[in-house]
């Protein structure tokens, strides 16, 4: 990318190091080439199977948190036996513990790595590091055979994959500002999330075809189908993540004056956060980071534990869960793409508020009607999925509109940190309620509570919108 093609680097104010203009406003109104836009969106397609197939619907729900990882004595018990139910609850709470540890890791590294990527103008490098490490974690799941001693290996690989995926997403989000402008940021952000959901659909359909064909005569012992699915997701991510590296430019030339050592970055980070608050132009960014930390943690909880709820609480079998996953991703993908257009027209805040309100109502209905059978989860779960994507995409465009120029990676690093690091709320509430009640059903309330708190915190936050 030539210097003429790159956006200019703004001057920082001396007192707070916060810039006086907003980064998205520097891009003008000339749309980026479609090749760049679709290459950027394809990264979501590439990495979504980790979330959809491994983290949500298949690997954790139908393999890692099942009796396959219990001792033979516990496996022999009836599914309704209290000892077996408690053992399964221990697995689901263990998965929640892994998510909490991953969130703490993101707290420590995401904003600093984003800040250093900004300073060097090397977002694509860190995108490659995060994406590559995520792919290696998925390949590593091949070795997670169904024995109790391998349960924590599986949790560790999935948790590490979540950390590396978040590091990659920080830089993918930062690159969004380099291809969007104030009038199409909502559509492009929604396109990315929509591509991700559609990619999840295709991946789940492949799983359905393989299962319908009885895995073409392959042995299903020793967890082989699930381990092959993990390897397939790794290959998928490897192939489809290539275009973003070839076609999408860095969002800025970098800011060499802000290059410091790794540990010194923490002091600079604290100064920058204080600067966000003290500078009137960037103060809305500060408040949105705080409010979004909570509601995005609730959104993450829906994905992290949704399929576990379907499997453990509502008794979904393999094919039921896969079909639900296909329907959920289809609804989420379509709703997210359409919501992007409403985002540009009405503003992202309105989209987020409507989405969170609908999700709180649907989540409470799923909890209180849990004895109503699978129909309850089909209706409530699909309503939840219809609003998760729009809330996620609108959150990204909301922040992009507020991000100071030259600090894209740092701000989106803080976005990742405040959101994922706050996941002690959803995963912690999930774990504590399950441990206290010995029932996975009560984990639903933890997720709903976090969504509600996030909604209330968002309401007073102002937003910036493009002039019509």
C-alpha positions in Angstrom: 0.0 0.0 0.0 1.5 3.4 -1.0 1.7 6.4 1.3 -0.9 8.1 -1.0 -3.4 5.3 -0.3 -3.0 5.2 3.4 -5.1 7.5 5.6 -3.1 10.4 7.2 -1.8 10.1 10.7 -3.4 12.7 13.0 -1.6 14.8 15.5 -2.1 13.9 19.2 -2.8 16.5 21.9 0.1 16.9 24.3 -1.9 16.5 27.5 -3.9 13.4 26.9 -2.4 11.9 23.8 -6.0 11.7 22.5 -6.5 12.9 19.0 -8.8 15.8 18.2 -10.6 14.1 15.2 -12.4 10.9 14.9 -10.7 8.2 12.8 -13.7 7.2 10.7 -14.3 10.8 9.6 -10.9 10.9 7.9 -11.9 8.2 5.4 -14.2 10.5 3.4 -17.2 9.1 1.5 -15.4 7.3 -1.3 -16.3 3.6 -0.9 -13.5 1.0 -0.7 -13.3 -1.5 -3.6 -15.7 -4.4 -3.2 -12.7 -6.8 -3.3 -11.4 -5.3 -0.1 -14.8 -5.3 1.6 -15.6 -8.9 0.8 -12.1 -10.1 1.6 -12.4 -8.4 5.0 -15.8 -10.0 5.6 -14.5 -13.4 4.6 -12.3 -13.5 7.7 -15.5 -13.8 9.8 -16.6 -16.7 7.4 -13.2 -18.3 8.0 -13.1 -18.2 11.8 -16.8 -18.6 12.6 -16.8 -22.5 12.6 -14.7 -22.3 15.8 -17.5 -20.5 17.5 -20.4 -22.3 15.8 -19.2 -25.8 15.4 -16.6 -26.2 18.2 -17.5 -23.8 20.9 -21.3 -23.7 20.6 -23.2 -26.5 18.8 -21.0 -29.6 18.3 -17.7 -30.2 20.0 -18.4 -28.8 23.5 -22.1 -29.5 23.7 -22.2 -33.0 22.2 -18.7 -34.3 23.1 -16.7 -32.4 25.7 -19.5 -31.9 28.2 -21.1 -35.4 27.9 -20.6 -38.7 29.8 -17.8 -39.6 27.3 -15.4 -37.8 29.7 -16.8 -39.4 32.9 -15.4 -42.6 34.5 -16.9 -45.9 33.4 -18.8 -46.2 36.7 -20.5 -42.8 36.2 -21.2 -43.6 32.6 -23.1 -46.7 33.6 -25.6 -44.8 35.8 -29.0 -43.7 34.4 -29.0 -40.2 33.0 -31.5 -39.1 35.7 -29.2 -40.4 38.5 -28.3 -37.4 40.8 -24.6 -38.5 40.8 -24.4 -38.5 37.1 -26.3 -35.2 36.8 -23.8 -33.7 39.3 -20.9 -35.1 37.3 -22.2 -33.6 34.1 -22.8 -30.3 35.9 -19.1 -30.4 37.0 -18.1 -30.7 33.3 -20.3 -27.7 32.2 -19.0 -25.6 35.1 -15.4 -26.6 34.2 -16.1 -25.3 30.7 -17.2 -22.0 32.3 -14.1 -21.9 34.4 -12.0 -22.2 31.3 -13.9 -19.3 29.7 -13.3 -17.2 32.8 -9.5 -17.9 32.7 -9.5 -17.0 28.9 -11.2 -13.7 29.8 -8.5 -12.8 32.3 -5.8 -13.6 29.7 -7.6 -11.2 27.2 -7.6 -8.6 30.0 -3.9 -8.7 30.2 -2.8 -8.7 26.6 -5.5 -7.6 24.1 -5.3 -3.8 24.5 -1.5 -3.7 24.8 -1.1 -5.8 21.7 -3.6 -3.6 19.9 -1.8 -0.5 21.0 1.6 -1.9 19.8 0.0 -2.8 16.4 -1.2 0.8 16.1 2.2 2.2 16.9 3.9 0.0 14.3 1.1 0.0 11.7 1.2 -3.8 11.8 -2.4 -4.8 12.4 -2.1 -7.5 9.7 0.9 -9.1 11.4 -1.0 -9.5 14.7 -4.1 -10.6 12.8 -1.9 -13.4 11.3 -0.5 -14.3 14.6 -3.9 -14.6 16.3 -5.5 -16.4 13.4 -2.6 -18.9 13.1 -2.6 -19.7 16.8 -6.4 -20.2 16.7 -5.9 -22.7 13.8 -3.2 -24.6 15.7 -5.6 -24.9 18.8 -8.3 -26.4 16.5 -5.8 -28.9 15.1 -4.8 -29.7 18.7 -8.3 -30.9 19.5 -7.6 -34.0 17.4 -5.7 -35.3 20.4 -8.6 -34.9 22.8 -9.8 -38.5 23.1 -12.8 -39.4 25.3 -11.1 -40.1 28.6 -11.5 -38.1 31.8 -7.9 -37.0 31.8 -8.3 -35.3 28.4 -11.2 -33.2 29.5 -9.0 -30.3 30.8 -6.8 -30.6 27.7 -9.9 -29.9 25.6 -11.0 -27.0 27.8 -7.5 -25.5 27.7 -7.3 -25.7 23.9 -10.7 -24.2 23.4 -10.0 -21.4 26.0 -6.6 -20.7 24.3 -8.4 -20.6 20.9 -10.8 -18.0 22.3 -7.9 -15.8 23.5 -6.1 -16.0 20.1 -9.3 -15.6 18.2 -10.0 -12.4 20.2 -6.5 -11.1 19.5 -7.1 -11.6 15.8 -10.6 -10.1 16.0 -9.1 -6.9 17.6 -7.0 -6.3 14.5 -9.7 -7.4 12.0 -12.0 -4.8 13.7 -9.3 -2.2 13.4 -9.0 -2.9 9.7 -12.7 -2.2 9.3 -12.1 1.5 9.7 -9.7 1.4 6.8 -12.4 0.2 4.3 -15.6 1.9 5.7 -16.9 5.5 5.9 -19.4 7.1 8.2 -22.3 6.3 5.9 -21.7 2.6 5.3 -20.0 1.4 8.4 -23.2 -0.3 9.7 -23.7 -2.2 6.4 -20.1 -3.4 6.2 -20.0 -4.4 9.9 -23.2 -6.3 9.4 -21.9 -7.9 6.3 -19.0 -9.3 8.2 -21.1 -10.8 11.0 -23.6 -12.0 8.4 -20.8 -13.8 6.4 -19.7 -15.4 9.7 -23.2 -16.8 10.4 -23.6 -18.1 6.9 -20.2 -19.7 7.1 -21.4 -21.4 10.3 -24.4 -22.7 8.4 -22.3 -24.2 5.6 -20.0 -25.8 8.2 -23.0 -27.3 10.1 -24.5 -28.6 6.8 -21.3 -30.4 6.1 -21.5 -32.0 9.5 -25.2 -33.1 8.7 -24.1 -34.6 5.4 -21.3 -36.6 7.0 -23.5 -37.8 9.8 -26.4 -38.7 7.4 -23.9 -40.7 5.4 -22.8 -42.5 8.6 -19.4 -40.9 8.1 -19.0 -43.0 4.9 -18.3 -46.2 7.0 -15.6 -44.7 9.1 -15.4 -45.8 12.7 -17.1 -43.5 15.2 -15.2 -45.0 18.2 -12.9 -42.9 20.3 -14.6 -39.7 19.5 -13.2 -39.8 16.0 -16.0 -37.8 14.2 -15.8 -34.9 16.7 -12.0 -34.9 16.4 -12.2 -34.8 12.6 -14.7 -32.0 12.8 -12.2 -29.9 14.8 -9.5 -30.6 12.1 -11.9 -29.7 9.4 -12.6 -26.4 11.1 -8.9 -25.7 11.2 -8.5 -26.4 7.5 -11.5 -24.2 6.8 -10.0 -21.3 8.7 -6.7 -21.7 7.1 -8.1 -21.6 3.5 -10.6 -18.8 3.9 -8.5 -16.4 5.9 -6.0 -15.9 3.1 -7.9 -13.1 1.2 -7.8 -10.6 4.1 -4.0 -10.8 4.1 -3.8 -10.4 0.4 -6.3 -7.7 -0.3 -7.1 -5.5 2.7 -4.8 -2.6 3.6 -3.5 -1.6 7.0 -5.8 1.1 8.5 -2.9 3.5 9.2 0.9 4.1 8.7 1.4 3.7 12.4 2.5 6.1 15.2 6.2 5.6 15.8 6.2 8.2 18.6 4.0 5.8 20.7 6.3 2.8 20.4 7.4 1.6 23.8 8.3 -1.7 25.4 5.7 -4.3 26.2 5.5 -3.6 30.0 5.7 0.2 29.5 2.6 -0.2 27.3 0.6 -0.8 30.4 1.5 2.7 31.8 0.7 4.2 28.4 -2.6 2.4 28.3 -3.7 3.8 31.7 -2.8 7.3 30.5 -4.7 6.8 27.3 -7.8 5.5 29.1 -7.7 8.6 31.4 -7.2 10.7 28.3 -10.4 9.2 26.7 -12.4 10.3 29.7 -10.8 13.8 30.1 -11.1 14.7 26.4 -14.7 15.8 25.7 -14.5 14.5 22.1 -13.5 11.0 23.1 -15.5 10.7 26.4 -18.4 8.9 24.7 -15.8 6.3 23.7 -14.9 5.7 27.3 -18.6 5.3 28.4 -19.4 3.0 25.5 -16.4 0.8 26.3 -17.7 0.5 29.9 -21.3 -0.2 29.0 -20.6 -2.6 26.1 -18.3 -4.6 28.4 -21.3 -5.9 30.2 -23.8 -6.5 27.4 -21.3 -8.1 25.1 -20.3 -10.5 27.9 -24.0 -11.6 27.9 -23.9 -12.0 24.2 -20.8 -14.2 24.5 -22.5 -16.2 27.2 -25.4 -17.0 24.8 -23.0 -18.5 22.3 -20.7 -20.2 24.8 -23.4 -22.0 26.7 -26.5 -22.0 24.4 -25.9 -25.4 22.9 -25.0 -26.8 26.3 -28.4 -25.6 27.6 -30.1 -27.2 24.6 -28.3 -30.5 25.1 -28.3 -30.8 28.9 -31.5 -29.0 29.9 -33.8 -29.7 26.9 -32.3 -33.0 25.8 -31.4 -32.2 22.2 -29.8 -35.1 20.4 -27.0 -34.8 17.9 -29.1 -34.2 14.8 -31.6 -31.9 16.6 -28.8 -29.7 17.8 -27.2 -29.6 14.3 -30.5 -28.6 12.7 -31.1 -26.0 15.4 -27.6 -24.7 14.7 -28.3 -24.3 11.0 -31.7 -22.6 11.6 -30.1 -20.3 14.3 -27.2 -19.3 12.0 -29.5 -18.7 9.1 -31.8 -16.4 11.1 -28.8 -14.7 12.7 -27.1 -14.1 9.4 -30.1 -12.7 7.6 -31.1 -10.5 10.5 -27.6 -9.2 10.9 -27.2 -8.2 7.3 -30.6 -6.4 7.3 -29.9 -4.8 10.6 -26.8 -3.2 9.2 -28.9 -1.1 6.9 -31.1 0.0 9.8 -27.9 0.8 11.7 -26.8 3.3 9.0 -30.3 4.8 8.9 -31.4 5.0 12.6 -28.1 4.6 14.4 -26.4 1.6 16.2 -27.7 2.5 19.7 -31.3 1.9 18.7 -30.4 -1.5 17.2 -28.6 -2.6 20.4 -31.3 -1.5 22.8 -34.1 -3.3 20.8 -31.9 -6.4 20.5 -31.0 -6.6 24.2 -34.6 -6.0 25.3 -35.8 -8.8 23.1 -33.1 -11.2 24.4 -33.9 -10.5 28.0 -37.5 -11.4 27.4 -36.7 -14.5 25.4 -34.1 -15.7 28.0 -36.5 -15.3 30.9 -39.2 -17.3 28.9 -36.7 -20.1 28.3 -35.9 -20.3 32.0 -39.4 -20.2 33.4 -40.8 -22.6 30.7 -37.8 -25.0 30.8 -40.2 -27.9 31.6 -42.2 -27.2 28.5 -40.0 -29.4 26.3 -37.9 -28.8 23.2 -40.5 -26.4 21.6 -39.7 -23.8 24.2 -36.0 -23.8 23.3 -36.8 -23.8 19.6 -38.8 -20.6 19.9 -36.8 -18.9 22.6 -33.5 -19.9 21.3 -34.2 -18.7 17.7 -35.5 -15.4 19.1 -32.2 -15.0 21.0 -30.2 -15.8 17.8 -32.2 -13.3 15.7 -31.0 -10.5 17.9 -27.4 -11.6 19.0 -25.9 -10.8 15.6 -27.5 -7.3 15.1 -26.3 -6.4 18.6 -22.8 -7.5 17.9 -22.6 -5.8 14.5 -24.1 -2.6 15.8 -21.7 -2.6 18.8 -18.7 -2.8 16.4 -20.1 0.1 14.2 -21.0 2.1 17.3 -17.4 2.0 18.5 -15.9 2.6 15.0 -17.9 5.8 14.9 -16.3 6.9 18.2 -12.7 5.7 17.6 -10.0 8.4 17.4 -7.9 8.2 14.3 -4.6 6.3 14.7 -5.8 4.4 17.7 -8.0 1.8 16.0 -6.1 -1.3 17.3 -5.8 0.1 20.9 -9.5 1.0 21.1 -10.7 -2.3 19.7 -8.2 -3.9 22.0 -9.9 -2.2 24.9 -13.2 -3.3 23.4 -12.0 -6.9 23.5 -10.6 -6.5 27.0 -13.6 -4.8 28.6 -16.0 -7.2 26.9 -14.2 -10.5 27.4 -12.5 -9.6 30.7 -15.9 -8.9 32.1 -16.9 -12.4 31.1 -16.3 -13.4 34.7 -19.9 -12.0 35.0 -21.6 -14.4 32.6 -19.3 -17.4 33.0 -19.0 -16.8 36.7 -22.7 -16.4 37.3 -23.3 -19.5 35.1 -20.8 -21.5 37.1 -21.9 -20.3 40.6 -25.6 -20.9 40.0 -25.0 -24.3 38.6 -22.7 -25.3 41.5 -25.2 -23.9 44.0 -28.2 -25.6 42.6 -26.6 -28.7 41.0 -28.8 -27.8 37.9 -27.6 -26.5 34.6 -31.0 -24.8 34.1 -30.2 -22.0 36.5 -27.2 -21.0 34.5 -29.7 -19.4 32.1 -30.5 -16.8 34.7 -26.9 -15.7 35.0 -26.7 -14.9 31.2 -30.1 -13.0 31.3 -29.0 -10.9 34.3 -25.8 -9.8 32.5 -27.8 -8.8 29.4 -30.2 -6.8 31.5 -27.4 -4.9 33.4 -25.7 -4.2 30.1 -28.9 -2.8 28.6 -29.4 -0.4 31.6 -25.8 0.8 31.4 -26.0 1.5 27.7 -29.1 3.8 27.8 -27.4 7.0 28.9 -24.4 6.6 26.5 -24.5 9.2 23.6 -23.8 8.2 20.0 -22.3 9.8 17.0 -24.0 9.4 13.6 -23.1 10.5 10.1 -24.9 13.5 8.7 -27.6 12.4 6.2 
